[in-house]
Amino acid sequence: MKFGNLIIAGIVTGSIYAMFAVCVSVWYRVSNILNLAVGDFAMVGALGVDNLYRVKGLPLPAAIITTLVVVAVFAYAYDQVVLRFAQDGKRPIEGIVVTFFFTFALSFFIDGVAKMLFGTDVHAAPALWSGPSLTLGSLNFERAGILVLACAVIIGGAFWVYIRFTLGGKALEASGENSIGARIVGIDTRQYRRLIFIATAVIAAVFGIVESPITGYTYLSGATISLTGFIAAAYGGFRKPGRALLAGLFIGVLEALLGGYVSAEYGDTVMYAILAALILAWPRGLGFESAVTG
């Protein structure tokens, strides 16, 4: 059943896009900065674990923990060295276009370091759940895909519960809506920005580790993932993780169907043309006008 298997593959891919879109949306809500480097952290997770396990000979659990710790430390250092001065210095920089380039430059930096460390070949982290695909009738379920879906449900659900039902989630929203007002009432906006930036970087790395056995990663893979997650987040106006998640799933399914029925070579081109047409036809409904105007 080709259609059913394409839908399954699209949901798995869409889950990746959806979670990166959620990471972009959640961090934008607390910092008002668009993060174009989120996919690069996924690439670092996949290539880092592969290198530590296959080349350096570390046990797989140690390779995973080491990679995630490095990602977290790097995210913390970047916040302290760059973002803190950009937003909290004597002359804070504001505006989507200006602050956008802080993570745009970060993406180029991570890509360059990854090229030096890991080369240009395709790599993947070892499968965390190895074995043949599971079958249900004519449907095939890759084990790595099941893990991706499980991670998406767990992490997406945790984000939703945190934002909707906890004081910390309300403080996070307040930090992005009105940072000055939030500080007046005693909310440490810097702390929330830092924690969410580190959390989204580590989450992206986890998804890179889990998903890379399906597709394989190169040092340039992060840019493509970031772009698609960025587009999905934009469909939610950058501030609505729920809509961003649905948009990511839609893009993943659309990509799979176009690749299966239209052209594996030109499917991405057709997909982006459709997404662009939707933006032009209904910008207000998709949230793009609010995203630009703030």
C-alpha positions in Angstrom: 0.0 0.0 0.0 2.1 2.9 -1.3 -0.2 5.7 -0.1 -0.2 4.4 3.5 3.5 4.0 3.6 4.1 7.5 2.2 1.8 8.9 4.9 3.7 7.1 7.6 7.0 8.3 6.1 5.6 11.9 5.9 4.4 11.8 9.5 7.9 10.7 10.7 9.6 13.5 8.6 6.9 16.0 9.6 7.5 15.1 13.3 11.1 16.3 12.9 10.0 19.5 11.2 7.3 20.0 13.7 9.6 19.7 16.7 12.1 22.1 15.2 9.3 24.5 14.4 8.1 24.2 18.1 11.7 25.0 19.2 11.8 28.1 17.0 8.3 29.2 18.2 8.9 28.6 21.9 12.3 30.4 22.0 10.8 33.3 19.9 8.1 33.7 22.5 10.6 34.2 25.3 13.4 36.1 23.4 11.8 37.6 20.2 14.8 36.2 18.3 14.3 33.9 15.3 16.6 30.9 15.6 18.0 29.7 12.3 20.6 27.4 13.9 18.2 24.9 15.5 18.8 22.3 12.7 22.5 22.7 13.1 22.3 21.4 16.7 20.5 18.3 15.3 23.4 17.9 12.8 25.9 18.2 15.6 24.0 15.6 17.7 24.0 13.1 14.8 27.6 13.6 13.6 29.0 14.0 17.1 27.6 10.7 18.4 28.7 8.9 15.2 32.3 10.2 15.6 32.6 9.5 19.3 31.1 6.0 18.9 32.6 4.9 15.6 35.9 6.7 15.5 36.8 7.4 19.1 35.4 4.1 20.4 33.3 5.4 23.2 30.3 3.3 24.4 27.1 4.5 22.8 25.5 5.9 26.1 28.8 7.8 26.8 28.9 9.1 23.3 25.3 10.4 23.5 25.7 12.0 27.0 29.0 13.6 26.0 27.5 15.1 22.8 24.5 16.5 24.6 26.7 18.0 27.3 28.8 19.7 24.7 25.8 21.1 22.9 24.4 22.4 26.2 27.7 24.0 27.2 28.1 25.6 23.8 24.5 27.0 23.9 25.1 28.4 27.4 28.4 30.0 26.2 26.8 31.5 23.1 24.0 33.0 25.2 26.6 34.5 27.7 29.0 35.8 25.1 26.7 36.9 22.3 23.0 37.1 23.2 23.5 38.6 26.6 25.4 41.6 25.2 23.0 41.8 22.2 19.8 42.0 24.3 21.0 43.0 27.8 23.9 45.3 27.1 24.0 49.1 27.3 22.8 49.3 23.7 20.4 46.4 23.3 19.7 45.5 19.7 16.0 45.0 18.8 14.1 44.0 15.7 13.5 40.7 14.0 15.8 41.4 11.0 18.8 42.5 13.2 18.6 39.8 15.8 17.9 37.2 13.2 21.5 37.4 12.0 22.9 36.4 15.4 21.6 32.8 14.9 22.2 33.0 11.1 25.9 33.6 11.8 25.8 30.9 14.4 24.5 28.5 11.8 27.4 29.2 9.5 29.9 28.9 12.4 28.6 25.5 13.4 28.6 24.3 9.8 32.2 25.3 9.4 33.4 23.7 12.6 31.4 20.5 11.7 33.1 20.4 8.3 36.5 20.5 9.9 35.7 17.9 12.5 33.6 15.4 10.6 34.3 16.0 6.9 31.8 16.1 4.1 30.7 12.5 4.0 27.2 11.3 5.0 27.2 10.0 8.6 24.5 8.8 11.0 24.4 8.0 14.7 23.9 4.3 15.5 20.3 3.1 15.6 19.0 3.2 19.1 16.5 0.5 18.3 18.0 -1.8 15.7 16.3 -4.5 13.7 14.1 -4.9 10.6 11.1 -2.7 10.0 7.9 -3.6 11.8 4.9 -4.5 9.6 1.2 -4.2 9.9 -0.4 -5.7 6.9 1.1 -3.8 3.9 2.3 -1.0 6.1 6.0 -0.7 7.2 7.1 1.1 10.3 10.8 1.8 10.7 12.0 1.4 14.3 13.9 4.8 14.2 10.7 6.4 12.9 8.7 5.0 15.8 11.3 6.5 18.2 11.1 9.8 16.4 7.3 9.9 16.8 7.6 8.9 20.5 10.1 11.7 21.1 7.9 14.2 19.3 4.8 13.2 21.3 6.6 13.3 24.7 8.6 16.5 24.1 5.7 18.3 22.4 3.4 17.3 25.1 5.8 18.4 27.8 6.2 21.8 26.1 2.4 22.2 26.0 1.9 21.3 29.6 4.7 23.5 30.7 3.5 26.6 28.8 -0.2 26.1 29.5 -0.3 24.9 33.1 2.7 26.1 35.0 3.8 29.5 36.4 7.1 29.1 34.6 5.2 28.8 31.3 3.3 31.9 32.1 6.5 33.7 33.0 8.0 32.5 29.7 5.1 34.0 27.7 5.3 37.3 29.7 9.0 37.6 29.0 8.4 37.6 25.2 5.3 39.7 25.2 6.7 42.5 27.4 10.2 42.0 28.7 10.3 45.3 30.6 7.0 44.7 32.3 8.1 41.1 33.1 11.2 42.4 34.8 9.2 45.0 36.8 7.1 42.2 38.3 10.2 40.2 39.2 10.5 37.8 36.3 14.1 37.0 35.3 13.7 37.2 31.5 17.4 36.5 31.0 17.2 33.2 32.8 14.2 32.1 30.9 15.8 33.0 27.6 18.9 31.1 28.5 17.1 28.0 29.7 14.9 27.8 26.7 17.8 28.3 24.3 19.8 25.5 25.9 16.7 23.3 26.1 15.8 23.7 22.4 19.5 23.1 21.4 19.6 19.9 23.4 16.2 18.8 22.1 17.3 19.4 18.5 20.5 17.3 19.1 18.3 14.5 20.5 16.2 14.5 17.4 19.3 14.4 15.2 20.6 11.4 17.1 17.3 9.5 16.8 16.4 10.4 13.2 19.8 10.3 11.5 19.8 6.5 11.0 16.8 7.0 8.6 18.3 9.7 6.4 21.9 10.3 7.2 23.4 13.7 7.9 26.2 15.8 6.4 27.6 19.0 7.8 25.1 20.9 5.6 22.0 19.0 6.7 21.2 21.4 9.5 20.5 24.3 7.2 17.8 22.5 5.3 16.1 21.3 8.5 16.3 24.8 10.0 14.7 26.3 6.9 11.8 23.9 6.9 11.3 24.3 10.6 11.5 28.0 10.2 8.8 28.0 7.5 6.6 25.8 9.7 7.1 28.1 12.6 6.2 31.0 10.4 2.8 29.4 9.6 2.1 29.6 13.3 3.1 33.3 13.4 6.3 32.3 15.2 4.4 32.5 18.6 2.0 29.6 18.4 3.8 26.3 18.9 0.6 24.3 18.4 0.0 25.7 14.9 3.7 25.4 14.1 3.6 21.7 15.1 0.6 21.1 12.8 2.3 23.0 10.0 5.5 20.8 10.4 3.4 17.6 10.1 1.6 19.0 7.0 4.9 19.9 5.3 6.3 16.4 6.0 3.3 14.6 4.6 3.2 16.9 1.6 6.9 16.3 0.9 6.4 12.5 1.1 3.4 12.5 -1.2 5.1 14.8 -3.8 8.2 12.7 -3.7 6.2 9.5 -4.2 3.7 10.6 -6.8 5.3 13.6 -8.5 9.1 13.3 -8.6 11.7 12.3 -6.1 14.0 14.8 -7.7 11.8 17.8 -8.0 9.4 17.1 -5.1 11.0 19.7 -2.8 10.8 22.3 -5.5 7.1 21.7 -6.0 6.5 21.6 -2.3 8.1 25.0 -1.7 6.2 26.4 -4.6 2.9 25.3 -3.0 3.9 26.7 0.4 4.8 30.0 -1.3 1.5 30.1 -3.1 -0.3 29.5 0.2 1.6 32.4 1.8 0.7 34.8 -1.1 -3.0 33.7 -1.1 -3.6 33.8 2.6 -0.9 35.6 4.6 -3.1 36.9 7.4 -4.7 33.5 8.0 -1.4 31.8 8.1 0.1 34.3 10.6 2.8 35.8 8.3 1.5 39.4 8.6 1.6 39.2 12.4 5.0 37.6 12.3 6.4 40.5 10.3 4.6 43.3 12.2 5.1 41.7 15.6 
